[in-house]
Amino acid sequence: MPKNKSHSGIKKRIKVTGSGKLLRQKAGLRHRLEVKSSEKTRRLSGTTEVSRADAKRVRKLLGR
């Protein structure tokens, strides 16, 4: 059987930590930033963990 390929779109967007957690960027920080309050943009900055409901699907796409 051939090797499974990891999904190239997911591997650009998800980082796997040493302990196996999946980290992603928060949505909503790409455009129309002058409309959004500073409080909201600060809240959207940084990374967060992928939800448990999506984690299984993301791991499959990553080939893990």
Backbone atoms as SQL, in Angstrom:
CREATE TABLE atoms (id INTEGER PRIMARY KEY, chain TEXT, resi INTEGER, resn TEXT, atom TEXT, x REAL, y REAL, z REAL);
INSERT INTO atoms VALUES
  (1, 'A', 1, 'MET', 'N', 0.833, -1.194, 0.000),
  (2, 'A', 1, 'MET', 'CA', 0.000, 0.000, 0.000),
  (3, 'A', 1, 'MET', 'C', 0.873, 1.252, 0.000),
  (4, 'A', 2, 'PRO', 'N', 0.428, 2.317, -0.681),
  (5, 'A', 2, 'PRO', 'CA', 1.204, 3.559, -0.669),
  (6, 'A', 2, 'PRO', 'C', 1.095, 4.275, 0.675),
  (7, 'A', 3, 'LYS', 'N', 2.016, 5.173, 0.896),
  (8, 'A', 3, 'LYS', 'CA', 1.985, 5.964, 2.127),
  (9, 'A', 3, 'LYS', 'C', 0.822, 6.944, 2.090),
  (10, 'A', 4, 'ASN', 'N', 0.298, 7.269, 3.273),
  (11, 'A', 4, 'ASN', 'CA', -0.733, 8.297, 3.369),
  (12, 'A', 4, 'ASN', 'C', -0.075, 9.663, 3.337),
  (13, 'A', 5, 'LYS', 'N', -0.703, 10.586, 2.625),
  (14, 'A', 5, 'LYS', 'CA', -0.185, 11.947, 2.577),
  (15, 'A', 5, 'LYS', 'C', -0.921, 12.805, 3.591),
  (16, 'A', 6, 'SER', 'N', -0.164, 13.676, 4.269),
  (17, 'A', 6, 'SER', 'CA', -0.815, 14.598, 5.203),
  (18, 'A', 6, 'SER', 'C', -1.424, 15.740, 4.397),
  (19, 'A', 7, 'HIS', 'N', -2.480, 16.326, 4.919),
  (20, 'A', 7, 'HIS', 'CA', -3.203, 17.394, 4.243),
  (21, 'A', 7, 'HIS', 'C', -2.366, 18.674, 4.304),
  (22, 'A', 8, 'SER', 'N', -1.967, 19.200, 3.139),
  (23, 'A', 8, 'SER', 'CA', -1.028, 20.320, 3.120),
  (24, 'A', 8, 'SER', 'C', -1.634, 21.599, 3.702),
  (25, 'A', 9, 'GLY', 'N', -2.960, 21.763, 3.605),
  (26, 'A', 9, 'GLY', 'CA', -3.598, 22.946, 4.181),
  (27, 'A', 9, 'GLY', 'C', -3.600, 22.913, 5.699),
  (28, 'A', 10, 'ILE', 'N', -3.812, 21.731, 6.258),
  (29, 'A', 10, 'ILE', 'CA', -3.844, 21.597, 7.722),
  (30, 'A', 10, 'ILE', 'C', -2.441, 21.728, 8.304),
  (31, 'A', 11, 'LYS', 'N', -1.441, 21.163, 7.649),
  (32, 'A', 11, 'LYS', 'CA', -0.105, 21.209, 8.240),
  (33, 'A', 11, 'LYS', 'C', 0.468, 22.617, 8.270),
  (34, 'A', 12, 'LYS', 'N', -0.078, 23.530, 7.433),
  (35, 'A', 12, 'LYS', 'CA', 0.329, 24.932, 7.483),
  (36, 'A', 12, 'LYS', 'C', -0.372, 25.683, 8.616),
  (37, 'A', 13, 'ARG', 'N', -1.511, 25.182, 9.078),
  (38, 'A', 13, 'ARG', 'CA', -2.334, 25.918, 10.031),
  (39, 'A', 13, 'ARG', 'C', -2.262, 25.397, 11.464),
  (40, 'A', 14, 'ILE', 'N', -1.838, 24.164, 11.653),
  (41, 'A', 14, 'ILE', 'CA', -1.858, 23.529, 12.971),
  (42, 'A', 14, 'ILE', 'C', -0.428, 23.215, 13.407),
  (43, 'A', 15, 'LYS', 'N', -0.139, 23.494, 14.685),
  (44, 'A', 15, 'LYS', 'CA', 1.155, 23.142, 15.259),
  (45, 'A', 15, 'LYS', 'C', 0.920, 22.090, 16.333),
  (46, 'A', 16, 'VAL', 'N', 1.749, 21.053, 16.329),
  (47, 'A', 16, 'VAL', 'CA', 1.647, 19.999, 17.342),
  (48, 'A', 16, 'VAL', 'C', 2.739, 20.235, 18.377),
  (49, 'A', 17, 'THR', 'N', 2.353, 20.333, 19.642),
  (50, 'A', 17, 'THR', 'CA', 3.319, 20.562, 20.711),
  (51, 'A', 17, 'THR', 'C', 4.008, 19.252, 21.079),
  (52, 'A', 18, 'GLY', 'N', 5.001, 19.361, 21.941),
  (53, 'A', 18, 'GLY', 'CA', 5.723, 18.180, 22.373),
  (54, 'A', 18, 'GLY', 'C', 4.858, 17.189, 23.120),
  (55, 'A', 19, 'SER', 'N', 3.845, 17.706, 23.834),
  (56, 'A', 19, 'SER', 'CA', 2.947, 16.821, 24.581),
  (57, 'A', 19, 'SER', 'C', 1.806, 16.294, 23.721),
  (58, 'A', 20, 'GLY', 'N', 1.735, 16.739, 22.461),
  (59, 'A', 20, 'GLY', 'CA', 0.721, 16.218, 21.558),
  (60, 'A', 20, 'GLY', 'C', -0.510, 17.095, 21.391),
  (61, 'A', 21, 'LYS', 'N', -0.518, 18.272, 22.022),
  (62, 'A', 21, 'LYS', 'CA', -1.660, 19.174, 21.853),
  (63, 'A', 21, 'LYS', 'C', -1.606, 19.806, 20.461),
  (64, 'A', 22, 'LEU', 'N', -2.786, 20.165, 19.946),
  (65, 'A', 22, 'LEU', 'CA', -2.894, 20.800, 18.638),
  (66, 'A', 22, 'LEU', 'C', -3.212, 22.273, 18.846),
  (67, 'A', 23, 'LEU', 'N', -2.357, 23.158, 18.323),
  (68, 'A', 23, 'LEU', 'CA', -2.556, 24.588, 18.484),
  (69, 'A', 23, 'LEU', 'C', -2.954, 25.210, 17.162),
  (70, 'A', 24, 'ARG', 'N', -3.845, 26.207, 17.225),
  (71, 'A', 24, 'ARG', 'CA', -4.302, 26.911, 16.035),
  (72, 'A', 24, 'ARG', 'C', -4.429, 28.398, 16.338),
  (73, 'A', 25, 'GLN', 'N', -4.466, 29.218, 15.278),
  (74, 'A', 25, 'GLN', 'CA', -4.725, 30.643, 15.419),
  (75, 'A', 25, 'GLN', 'C', -6.220, 30.864, 15.608),
  (76, 'A', 26, 'LYS', 'N', -6.590, 31.937, 16.260),
  (77, 'A', 26, 'LYS', 'CA', -8.010, 32.278, 16.403),
  (78, 'A', 26, 'LYS', 'C', -8.486, 32.978, 15.132),
  (79, 'A', 27, 'ALA', 'N', -9.746, 32.772, 14.807),
  (80, 'A', 27, 'ALA', 'CA', -10.315, 33.352, 13.590),
  (81, 'A', 27, 'ALA', 'C', -10.759, 34.783, 13.836),
  (82, 'A', 28, 'GLY', 'N', -10.775, 35.583, 12.768),
  (83, 'A', 28, 'GLY', 'CA', -11.339, 36.925, 12.839),
  (84, 'A', 28, 'GLY', 'C', -10.323, 38.035, 12.974),
  (85, 'A', 29, 'LEU', 'N', -9.047, 37.765, 12.684),
  (86, 'A', 29, 'LEU', 'CA', -8.008, 38.783, 12.883),
  (87, 'A', 29, 'LEU', 'C', -7.278, 39.089, 11.574),
  (88, 'A', 30, 'ARG', 'N', -7.949, 38.920, 10.448),
  (89, 'A', 30, 'ARG', 'CA', -7.297, 39.107, 9.152),
  (90, 'A', 30, 'ARG', 'C', -7.632, 40.439, 8.489),
  (91, 'A', 31, 'HIS', 'N', -8.870, 40.872, 8.569),
  (92, 'A', 31, 'HIS', 'CA', -9.256, 42.102, 7.876),
  (93, 'A', 31, 'HIS', 'C', -10.340, 42.825, 8.669),
  (94, 'A', 32, 'ARG', 'N', -10.635, 44.061, 8.247),
  (95, 'A', 32, 'ARG', 'CA', -11.598, 44.939, 8.926),
  (96, 'A', 32, 'ARG', 'C', -11.221, 45.182, 10.381),
  (97, 'A', 33, 'LEU', 'N', -9.941, 45.347, 10.648),
  (98, 'A', 33, 'LEU', 'CA', -9.479, 45.505, 12.024),
  (99, 'A', 33, 'LEU', 'C', -9.818, 46.881, 12.587),
  (100, 'A', 34, 'GLU', 'N', -9.979, 47.879, 11.714),
  (101, 'A', 34, 'GLU', 'CA', -10.300, 49.210, 12.238),
  (102, 'A', 34, 'GLU', 'C', -11.715, 49.264, 12.800),
  (103, 'A', 35, 'VAL', 'N', -12.561, 48.326, 12.414),
  (104, 'A', 35, 'VAL', 'CA', -13.927, 48.259, 12.934),
  (105, 'A', 35, 'VAL', 'C', -13.946, 47.598, 14.309),
  (106, 'A', 36, 'LYS', 'N', -13.055, 46.638, 14.509),
  (107, 'A', 36, 'LYS', 'CA', -13.050, 45.866, 15.750),
  (108, 'A', 36, 'LYS', 'C', -12.347, 46.635, 16.861),
  (109, 'A', 37, 'SER', 'N', -12.832, 46.471, 18.062),
  (110, 'A', 37, 'SER', 'CA', -12.241, 47.174, 19.198),
  (111, 'A', 37, 'SER', 'C', -10.883, 46.575, 19.548),
  (112, 'A', 38, 'SER', 'N', -10.068, 47.377, 20.229),
  (113, 'A', 38, 'SER', 'CA', -8.748, 46.911, 20.652),
  (114, 'A', 38, 'SER', 'C', -8.869, 45.718, 21.581),
  (115, 'A', 39, 'GLU', 'N', -9.905, 45.745, 22.419),
  (116, 'A', 39, 'GLU', 'CA', -10.130, 44.640, 23.356),
  (117, 'A', 39, 'GLU', 'C', -10.360, 43.337, 22.592),
  (118, 'A', 40, 'LYS', 'N', -11.156, 43.431, 21.534),
  (119, 'A', 40, 'LYS', 'CA', -11.457, 42.239, 20.741),
  (120, 'A', 40, 'LYS', 'C', -10.216, 41.720, 20.016),
  (121, 'A', 41, 'THR', 'N', -9.415, 42.632, 19.428),
  (122, 'A', 41, 'THR', 'CA', -8.228, 42.185, 18.703),
  (123, 'A', 41, 'THR', 'C', -7.194, 41.580, 19.644),
  (124, 'A', 42, 'ARG', 'N', -7.108, 42.112, 20.860),
  (125, 'A', 42, 'ARG', 'CA', -6.197, 41.499, 21.843),
  (126, 'A', 42, 'ARG', 'C', -6.675, 40.103, 22.213),
  (127, 'A', 43, 'ARG', 'N', -7.976, 39.943, 22.352),
  (128, 'A', 43, 'ARG', 'CA', -8.530, 38.643, 22.711),
  (129, 'A', 43, 'ARG', 'C', -8.312, 37.618, 21.600),
  (130, 'A', 44, 'LEU', 'N', -8.338, 38.076, 20.360),
  (131, 'A', 44, 'LEU', 'CA', -8.174, 37.160, 19.226),
  (132, 'A', 44, 'LEU', 'C', -6.719, 36.828, 18.927),
  (133, 'A', 45, 'SER', 'N', -5.770, 37.568, 19.491),
  (134, 'A', 45, 'SER', 'CA', -4.364, 37.312, 19.205),
  (135, 'A', 45, 'SER', 'C', -3.885, 36.053, 19.921),
  (136, 'A', 46, 'GLY', 'N', -2.796, 35.507, 19.462),
  (137, 'A', 46, 'GLY', 'CA', -2.221, 34.323, 20.086),
  (138, 'A', 46, 'GLY', 'C', -2.852, 33.035, 19.587),
  (139, 'A', 47, 'THR', 'N', -2.434, 31.945, 20.161),
  (140, 'A', 47, 'THR', 'CA', -2.905, 30.629, 19.740),
  (141, 'A', 47, 'THR', 'C', -3.827, 30.035, 20.791),
  (142, 'A', 48, 'THR', 'N', -4.601, 29.055, 20.356),
  (143, 'A', 48, 'THR', 'CA', -5.491, 28.333, 21.261),
  (144, 'A', 48, 'THR', 'C', -5.486, 26.870, 20.852),
  (145, 'A', 49, 'GLU', 'N', -5.982, 26.037, 21.724),
  (146, 'A', 49, 'GLU', 'CA', -6.004, 24.603, 21.452),
  (147, 'A', 49, 'GLU', 'C', -7.196, 24.249, 20.560),
  (148, 'A', 50, 'VAL', 'N', -7.009, 23.274, 19.680),
  (149, 'A', 50, 'VAL', 'CA', -8.103, 22.787, 18.843),
  (150, 'A', 50, 'VAL', 'C', -9.117, 22.093, 19.750),
  (151, 'A', 51, 'SER', 'N', -10.409, 22.301, 19.491),
  (152, 'A', 51, 'SER', 'CA', -11.439, 21.718, 20.342),
  (153, 'A', 51, 'SER', 'C', -11.394, 20.188, 20.261),
  (154, 'A', 52, 'ARG', 'N', -11.858, 19.554, 21.317),
  (155, 'A', 52, 'ARG', 'CA', -11.818, 18.089, 21.370),
  (156, 'A', 52, 'ARG', 'C', -12.679, 17.471, 20.288),
  (157, 'A', 53, 'ALA', 'N', -13.764, 18.170, 19.909),
  (158, 'A', 53, 'ALA', 'CA', -14.654, 17.653, 18.874),
  (159, 'A', 53, 'ALA', 'C', -13.956, 17.585, 17.517),
  (160, 'A', 54, 'ASP', 'N', -13.035, 18.526, 17.246),
  (161, 'A', 54, 'ASP', 'CA', -12.343, 18.575, 15.960),
  (162, 'A', 54, 'ASP', 'C', -10.990, 17.877, 15.981),
  (163, 'A', 55, 'ALA', 'N', -10.460, 17.595, 17.154),
  (164, 'A', 55, 'ALA', 'CA', -9.087, 17.103, 17.269),
  (165, 'A', 55, 'ALA', 'C', -8.881, 15.777, 16.531),
  (166, 'A', 56, 'LYS', 'N', -9.856, 14.879, 16.616),
  (167, 'A', 56, 'LYS', 'CA', -9.707, 13.570, 15.976),
  (168, 'A', 56, 'LYS', 'C', -9.597, 13.726, 14.458),
  (169, 'A', 57, 'ARG', 'N', -10.439, 14.592, 13.883),
  (170, 'A', 57, 'ARG', 'CA', -10.425, 14.810, 12.438),
  (171, 'A', 57, 'ARG', 'C', -9.117, 15.475, 11.989),
  (172, 'A', 58, 'VAL', 'N', -8.638, 16.440, 12.793),
  (173, 'A', 58, 'VAL', 'CA', -7.403, 17.142, 12.453),
  (174, 'A', 58, 'VAL', 'C', -6.219, 16.200, 12.504),
  (175, 'A', 59, 'ARG', 'N', -6.172, 15.329, 13.518),
  (176, 'A', 59, 'ARG', 'CA', -5.078, 14.355, 13.610),
  (177, 'A', 59, 'ARG', 'C', -5.048, 13.422, 12.404),
  (178, 'A', 60, 'LYS', 'N', -6.220, 13.020, 11.931),
  (179, 'A', 60, 'LYS', 'CA', -6.292, 12.157, 10.761),
  (180, 'A', 60, 'LYS', 'C', -5.748, 12.882, 9.527),
  (181, 'A', 61, 'LEU', 'N', -6.085, 14.166, 9.389),
  (182, 'A', 61, 'LEU', 'CA', -5.593, 14.936, 8.258),
  (183, 'A', 61, 'LEU', 'C', -4.082, 15.147, 8.332),
  (184, 'A', 62, 'LEU', 'N', -3.550, 15.223, 9.551),
  (185, 'A', 62, 'LEU', 'CA', -2.104, 15.382, 9.737),
  (186, 'A', 62, 'LEU', 'C', -1.357, 14.058, 9.556),
  (187, 'A', 63, 'GLY', 'N', -2.078, 12.973, 9.518),
  (188, 'A', 63, 'GLY', 'CA', -1.431, 11.674, 9.389),
  (189, 'A', 63, 'GLY', 'C', -0.872, 11.162, 10.691),
  (190, 'A', 64, 'ARG', 'N', -1.472, 11.543, 11.815),
  (191, 'A', 64, 'ARG', 'CA', -1.013, 11.101, 13.137),
  (192, 'A', 64, 'ARG', 'C', -2.014, 10.182, 13.793);
